[in-house]
């Protein structure tokens, strides 16, 4: 079968397409014929050994996929051969077939396409866990989303809107803000032309933001935190800016706020039943049109270097997929 392989750490241009042996499912495992693969920003880091997860070489990048079940291992129940499913495996999804434990697979509801389902785990799964279990976002609260047009940012705009929050999209250009507004943002802030703290204060009439969704990091984190409301929650999602911020902890004291870590990958491992419940909720939201799960572009498997380049340059408006 065909697979994208990382044989040595380096840029996306060093990845190769190879024919490797097809897997077979062991006890408790499911073998899936992959139709689509979802790519994420951390895929650009993991191939250069710059991510906290460090797979042994050689490996295939990409963590999420959709397809049809090809075979079931001994003891697997609740699934059927040919059934449309999607899953998350951490890495190793950029290949024609994926074999993984059954708890990492979720069946698709009728009416949800394989194309849409492939990109829902990391971005939307992270976001629903962040806003629901970690941020306790409530209807009527104000949600500020940094990096609002990227994969997780767009998911936060859409899910926040669906949860009844007033969503303030924060991004780096008018075009990205316009895109976020189409996804449900109530207003936007261009943090390349505005001071983020002052703009968030003005947008909330001086009260501050209830929940800050931050996948960006860098200098923007402290600026946003200085505009948080009393008892607000700063959700630490990631550091796409490349810099892990050093937060003056007196801000947390003075604001009476929480700085909350969101480690979705470990949540999936530690609480698989709750993770599957979240994913079923997301699948139904997409099927019913409550969130769009916008796809930026679909590339062939052989185009993975070009696809990852879109993410590296932060050009993506929504999800980037590979098609097998």
Protein Blocks (a to p, Z undefined) as FASTA:
>chain_A
ZZdddfbgcdfklpccdddddddddehiacdddfbdcddfklmmmmnopafbdcddddde
hjbdcdddfbdcehiahiaehiacdddehiapacfbdcddfklpccddehiafklmmmmm
mmmmmmmmmmmmmnopaehiacddehklbmklmmmmmmmmmnopacddddfbfklmmmmm
mnopabdcdfklbcfklmmmmmnnonopfbdcdfkgpmllmmmmmmccehiacddfbjfn
opacdddfklmmmnopacddddfklmmmmmmmlmmmmmmmmmmmmmnopagoiafbdcdf
klmmmmmmmmmnopagcjddddZZ
